[in-house]
Amino acid sequence: MPDSSRNCPRSRARTATPLAAATLMALVTACSSGGGEALPAPVEEEVSPFPKLDAGLNLRPASRVGQAVFTLEGINGGVFDLTGVELRGQDAGARIDTVLGHGILVRRCNGITIRGGLIGGYKGCIVIEDSSDVTIEGVRFDGWYGQRLKSTEFAEDTTDWLSPHENDRGEWLEEYGAAISATNCRGLEVRGCRGRRGQNGVLLTRSDDCQVYDNDFSFLSGWGLGMYRSSECVVSHNVFDYCVRGYSHGSYWRGQDSAGILMFEGCSKNLVIRNSATHCGDGVFVYAGQDLVQDASTTATGCDQNIFAENDLRYSVANSVEITFSDRNAVLRNDLRGAHQHGIWGGYSSRMIILGNRIEEVIGGGVTIEHGQDCLIADNSIARNEIGLELYWDEDPEFVLGPYAKVRDVSSRDHFVLENTFEDNVVDLAMRRSTGLTFHANDYVPGTRAPYIADLACEGDAGFDQDTVKRWLDAPLGAIPSGNVSEVTMRPWVGTPPEMLGVWRGYRLPQVPGSQEIRAEERDEFRGGLETIVLGEWGPWDFRSGAPRPPRQKPGGLLADSVWAAEWFQWDLASSDPRTLEGAWRQRASTPEVTARVSTFTNPWSSEEVRRIVGAEFFGLIADSTFRCDRSMRANYALTVNSDDGVRVLIDGEPVLEDWTLHAPRREEQLLELEPGEHSIRIEYFQIQGAAALSIDLSPR
């Protein structure tokens, strides 16, 4: 239920506290290792304890791990004005995966403001710890830390996946960096800031009652805003567009846990209103956390009672909204069109309100709730999706038989589906093994697939025949909505809507700070749908800033232009299993099904024609090629192989990497020292069953 006590965020009074010049010098320190220009002597004044840095000053000290260019500690009140100042840890054009240290470190401060300037070239540009009522205002960020992305349109590199599950020891900042990071803070305000060329924009860790508004952190390779154990915050009128990784040049579809807005581990009672997070991995990604899901703590809560309203979350590579293992979240009047996987994914969610959203043209499911309870789905436009609404229970041993099920319900039951418009979906409904569903006053323009109904019954009363219960699906003029329904029980509409429908229809959003226009069309910045996402090795293409389109990444490194003499052959488990009968397996290679000269391997077939001939299981590959090392002396190289199943790589006849086993897709790297000149290389590979993968890269180190 909405909390009427949450009104417009309050303004905060700032009290200036002058400090003596000697004290200031002890608190505001510049790294001595960088050779940057000396700071002007601090001047004691009434307004602020900080010196006003000269406009145009370009501070470029190098920073090491654990160091900061400026440290502000124990200060109450004042404005640290960087207007006209550029603070960089390395040159603007340098690789962003090599940066270290922090630009500004704030510890145990209260009521201070950091304003203006440009900061870049650090692992964390502004890092705030154990402070209250700090304001970051009008700061620009450029070229802070970001990982080099290794996935291409041809193949995924699994090391690109983000891992947001652990952050109690500062893992997010340490591993992934941030323009702004706040830990153990209260009352932080981040407003009017802009960031480009980095991985994460703003990270809030154990930081409550914060306000993040009127910012633009777009075209990042991780998260626009990441929140961990942070509650009662207001996030409004921000632009977090194109925060995405793992999708490239129209071919490769994976968000790899990137998101415009991320909430993990007990982030509750937050307001997320009128933001833009289009073309992201997920628009909004919410996960209850390890305390509840893995540790099954009886006192842990999920990410509960958050409100996501009137946001533009279109064209997500994965899900426009993903909310899992959480309770009483509200998704109100958002634009969720054009997602690749789901408009809303609500796995293991309870009492979720999905009201008034535009859920259209989703390549997968419009609304999908797995193992959820007591959710309300009402007043939505659910149109032109592959699946309109999906509600189900399935065999999911990790959670159904795992720790989570010991403390929470994992059934699929008691959902209300009321007054939605279903139009031209391929499948309107996909429901299975769910109980107690109530449908009423939904409007259907049936999809293209004929309905299949099996084991549909009245909840708690076996006296109703299946044809009668079918009509409770709001069948128009006797026509059943398209889709598949099996092992489902329903409740008849009794004329009384659930109380929560009236409450949420009448809910009025509180006034929130910010005025930035969030619709890209209104900003004259809209370029199109998912096809506009183009990844380079450092993140998504920032076409809005006029940056050049990143070149298509050739897979293979030194092997990118290699030509392989390849042979594919079939084998069987009984007589030529390569793991136990390698001699017989090699004998099979003497009579290959296909022989061809092919380019760099990004999968084990190289072409659809080869796949058609040798099939998808029980085949082998042996391929030979050459490459050249152009360095003038013996040097280091990294050999990287992604494989499923067995693989062996030989260079100049010597084995250098081997995983001759049945295994899931796995990335392995081997460091090599190679002499200048030409070398031979051989790949030996076998596929058993299931998934198949093979890619190889050799790059200088």
Buried (B, 14 or more C-beta within 10 A) or exposed (E): EBEEEEEEBEEEEBEBBBBEEEBBBEBBBBBEEBEBEEBEEBEBEEEBBBBBBEEEBEBBBBBEEEBBBBBBBEBBBBBBBBEBBBBBBBEEEBEBBEBBBBBBBBBBBBBBBBBBBBBBBBBBBBBBBBBBBBBBBBBBBBBBBBBBBBBBBBBBBBBBBBEBBBBEEBBBBEBBBBBBBBBBBBBBBBBBBBBBBBBBBBBBBBBBBBBBBBBBBBBBBBBBBBBBBBBBBBBBBBBBBBBBBBBBBEEBBBBBBBBBBBBBBBBBBBBBBBBBBBBBBBBBBBBBBBBBBBEBBEEBBBBBBBBBBBBBBBBBBBBBBBBBBBBBBBBBBBBBBBBBBBBBBBBBBBBBBBBBBBBBBBEBBBBBBBBBBBBBBBBBBBBBBBBBBBBBBEEBEEBBEBBBBEBBBBBBBBBBBBBBBBBBBBBBBBBBBBBBBBBBEBEBBBBEBEBEBEEBBBBEEEEBEEEEBBEBBBBEEEEBBBBBBBBBBBBBBEEEBBEBBEEBBEBEBBEBBBEBBBBBEEBEBBEEBBEBBBBBBBBBBBBBEEEEEBEBBBBBBBBBEBEBEBBBBBBEEEEBBBBEBBEBBBBBBEEBBBEBEBBBBBBBBBEEEBBEBBBBEBBBBBBBBEBEBEEEEEBEBBBBBBBBBBBBBBBEEEEBBBBBEBBEBBBBEBEBEBEEEEBEBBBBBBBBEEEBBBBBBBBEE
